[in-house]
């Protein structure tokens, strides 16, 4: 072990050095605390300090204080040598970080035993440091994997687009790297578009993986495995499943188990791009907001339903909205309305309604940006405590 002896008395320093070298240790010497600090900075291999208490320039106690408050890149085991056996002096040394004490004149058998104890502690510290480095590397690997998964999640999100006279835009901000919110929209046939916004319970990896699965299921519009479109061998060869049947199918497929407490809320709908008729079904999700351009009003769409996965064999209902040209529908997760300010007050539905009323004449992108700004200004934070997601669609035939 590499040991630094700090002792102003040359004979005492020489005697300690000889004894320690005979025991197989590598020894460096310093006459006082200031010299010791310079040696410690130059010789990173030193792990144990044996220091006298009373010295010129800088005494042992001050050296101890400097060692403990200076980042030297490793832990140093500190033994104070003192002729003072007063209890208060020992307490003072321990309070400032001394690991052990030796009374002068030094008993060399006792010194050997105390060094062995110090070496054991240093070896344990080395093991902890190695484990820490391994843990840091593991965390870095996990973070890289999460970032890759986050990029994959972003790829799954449909880009703002206009499909068959229906325009879509959105905002998506997970509270962590990955989020449990998901949304989507697509053409199911030549005049019917499907859209949804869902929120998986919880945050992080399990919720995100589940939302990936749900996105894949709801995006599948062909084949006998599709839950949004039923196919037949004879004319008319297919039928678009109503929203309430889609939710019932999801509920029967994904029931909460003791191993997995993942359930989700969802608003799922269909819009006829030719007539503007919207059919909407909800399962425990915040009510979508119908923005009626001609009447200059914003109305919550009544609904409800039990979240998917909470209870088996649930029946869901749908409501029908008749859009007029320019009408919009705003679907959102509860991370929007439950966003809190510094006083713990939630943003709430009423503020969201006012925000949407103020943006009746703005384009979709401007509405998306306005809602984001209002929520961020409310929270005054760069990150949200919950996933914040919303989807806005507009019918303009």
N, C-alpha and C positions, 0 to 999 in steps of 0.2 A: 504494500500500500504506500502511496506517496503522501508524506507527512511534512508539514511545515512547523518548525519550532520557532516560536517568537519569545525571545528571552534576552534581556539586556546584559545579564551577567554571563561573560564569555565562558567561565568554567562550568556553570550550570548548563549552558547551551551545548558545550562540547560533550559533557557527560551524557546528556540525554541523547545526543546524536549517535554516539558510539553504541549505546545500549540498543537503540532502535535499529541501527544498521545490522547489528549482530542478530537481531530477530528477523532480518530479511526485508526490512522496509527501506524505501528510498527517502532520503531526508534532505530538506532544504532548510536554510536558517535565515532568520531576520532578527535585527537588534531591537526593533520597536514596531509599533503598529503601522506607521506610514510606509516603512520599507516592506512590511508584510503585504500590504494592499497591492503594491506594485508587483510583487512576486506572484500573488494570486492571479492578477490579470495576465501575466506573461506565461504562467504555468497552469494550464487548464487541468493537468493531471492530478494536481493536489486535491485531496478529498478530506484530509483531517488536519486540524489546526490544534497544536498544543501551545497555549499562550500564557505567559506570566500575567498577573493582574497589574502589578505596579511597575511601570516603565516610563522613561522619558519620551518626549515627542508625542506619542499617542499610547495610552495605557491599554491594558487588555480589554477592559469593559468598553471603551470607545471603539476599539477594533471590532469587538463583537457587534456593536450597534451598526457599524459601517458595513460589515459583512452581511448582516441580515437585511439591510435596506438596499443593498446593491445587487443588481442582477448579474451574477457571475456565471450563469449558464449551468450551474449544477449545485447540488446541496453539499454544504461543508459541515462536517461534524466538528463541533467546537468544544475543546476541553480547556477549562480555566485552571491555572495553577495559582494557588494562593496560600499564604501563611495565615490568612484570616479565616478562622473557622466559625466566625459569628453567623448565627442563623439569618439575620437580616441581610448580610452580604450575599449569602447563598441564594436567598429569595430574589434579590436584585438581579443577580446574574442569570437566574433561570427565567425571570420575567423578560429579560432582553434577548433570550434565545440560546443560552448556554445549554449544551447537551449533557455535560458532565463536569465534575470538579475533581481535582487532586490536591491534597494538602502537601505543602513543602515542609521538610525535605521529602522528595518523591520516593515512595516504596515501589521498586521496579516490578515486583510481582503483581502489585495492584495495578500499576500502569499497563502491564501486559494484558491483564484481565479486562480492563476498561477499553483498551484498544480493540480487543476481540469483539466486545459488545458493539463498539462503534462500527467496526467492519461489517458486522452482520446487518446493522441498520443501513449502511451504505449499499450493500448488495441488494437488500430489499428495495431500496430507492431506485437502484438501477433496473431491477425487474419491473417496478411500477412504471418507470420511464419508458421501458421497452413496450410494455403493455399499452401505455398511453399512445405511443407512436403507432402501434398496430391499430388501436382504436381510431386514431385520427385518419389513418390510411383507409380503414374500413368505411368511416363516415364520408370521406372524400369520394370513395367508390359509389356509395349509396346516393350521394348528392348528384354525381354525374349521371347515374341511372335515372334518378328522378327528373333531372333536367331533360334527358332524352325522352322520358315518358311524357313530360310536359309538352315537348315539341310534337310528339305523336298526338297528344290530345288536341293541340292547336290545329293539326292537319285535319282532324276529324270534323272540326267546326266548318259548317258551310259558309262560303263567302257571301257578303252582301250581294244580292242579285234581284233581278226582276224576272219572274217566271209566269208566263200566261197572265199578264196584266196584274200580277200580285208582286209587290216589292217588299223585300225583307232587309232589315238591318238589325244589329245587335251589339251588346256589350258583354264582355266576359272577363271577370277578374277573380281568380281563386284567392282565398285567404292565405293559402300556402302555395308551394310549388305546383301541387296538383289539386284539382277541385272535384267536388262531387256533383256540381251542377252540369247540366248538358241541355242542349236544344238542337233542333233540326227542322228542316223543311225540304220538301221535294214534290215533284209531280208524280201522282200515282197513275193517272191516265190523262187523256187529252183535255179534260176540263176540271179535274179534281186535284187539288193539292193538299197534302197532309203537313201538319206542323205540330210541334210540341215543345214544352219547356218543363224540365224535371229537376228535382233536387233530392239527391240521395242523402240519407241521414248520416251525420258525422262529417269528418274531414279527412284529408290525406289519402294514402295509397288505397286502402280497402274501398272507400267511397268512389275514388276515381276509377278503379278497375271495374267496379260495378256499373258506373255510368258508361264506360266504354262498351260493356256488354249490351246495355240497354240501347245505346246508339246503334250498334250493329243490328239488333233485332228490329228496331223501328225503321231502319233504313232499307230493310229487305222488302222489296215490293213485288218480287216474282218468286215462283216456285211454291210448292205445297207447304213449305215451312214458314211462309210469310204470315204474320198476324194482322197486317194492314190490308191485305188483298187476298181474297179467296178465289182459287182457280177451279175450273170445271173442264171436263173433257168435251162437253158439247156447248153450243151457243147458249148464252152470250160469252161463255168461256171464263168469265170472272165476275166478281162483284167486290166493291169496296166495302170493307167492314166498317160499321158505324163506330164512332168513338167509344160509346159505352161498351161495345163488345171487345174492342181492343183493350180497354182497361180491365175488363173482367178476365180476359185471357192472360194478361200480365199478372194479375193478382193470383190466379190459379197456378201460374208457373213459378212465381217467386214468393214463397211464404217464409216468414222469419223463422229461423231455427235457433236452438240454444247456442249453437256454434257460431252463428252469424246473425247479428241483430240489425242487419241492413234492410231497411225499408225505404220507400221513396214516395214523394208527392209528385203529381204530374198534372198538367193541363194539356189535353190532346184534342186537336180539332181538324176539321176538313173545311175547305173553302172551294166553292164552285166558281171558277174563274170567269165563267160566262154570265152567271146570274148574280153573283155576289152573296149567295147564301152561305152562312157559316154554321156548322154544327160543332158544338163544343162540349167536352166532358171533362170533369175535374175529379181528382182523388186527393183530397186534403191539401190542395195547392192554394196559394194566395189567389184571390179572384182576378182573372184578367180584366183589363180596363178597356171598354169600348169607347173609342174616340169618335164621336159623331160630328163630322165636319159641318154639315148644314145647320144643325141645331146648336153648334158651339158648346157641346156638353161632353163630359167624360163620365161614364157610368160603369161601376163595377158589375161584372157579369155574375149573377147569382148562381150558386152551385154548392159544391162541398164534396161529400164522399169521403170514405175512409182511405187513408194512405195505402198504397199498394204494398201487400205483404203482411199487413197487420192482422187481418181476419180472413179465413178461407170462405169461398163461395159467396163473395159479395156481389151484389148487383149495383151497377152504376147507371146514371141517367145522363141524358144529353139535353142541351137547350139549343134553340135555333135563333140566329141573328140574321136579319136581312140588311146587308150593307148597302149603302148608297155610295156612288162614286166619291172617292176621297176619304171614306171611312177607314179607320185604323183600329188595330187591336194590339194592346200592350200586355205581354206576358212577362212575369218577373218572379224571382225567387225571394224568399223572406229576408235574405241578406240585405235587400234594398230598404224595406220598411222598418226592419229591426236594427238598422245601423244606428249606433248611439253617439251622442255628442259627449263632451267632457263631463257634463253633469249627469250622464246616464239616461238622458231622455232619448227615446227612439224617433227616427225620422218620420215614421208613420205614413198611413195611407193618405191622409188629408193633404199633407205636403206634396206627396207624389201626384195627387189629383190636380192640385194647383199648378204644379210644374208643367204638367201635360196641357192644362188649359191655356197656360201662357205661351205654349208652343204650337198652337193649332195651325198657324200659317207657315210654319217652318218645314223644311224638308226633313226626311227621315234622319239623315246624318246629324243635322243640327239638333233634333230632338234627343238623339242618343247622347250627344255631347252635353246638352243642357242638363239632362238627368244626372249624368256622371258628375258634373260640376256641383250641382246642388247637394248631392250626397257627400261628395268629398268636402265641400265647404262646411257641411253639417258636422262631419266627424273630425275634421281638421287633422286627419292622419293620412300617411302615405299608403298604409295597408289597412284592409278591412278585417274585422274579427270573424266574419263569415264570408262565404263565397257570394259575390254580387254578380248576378246575371240577369239580363232582360232581353227580350226579343220583341221587335216592332214590325208589324206588317201593315200594308196599305193596298186597298183595291182601287185600281184606276183603269177601268175598261176603255 
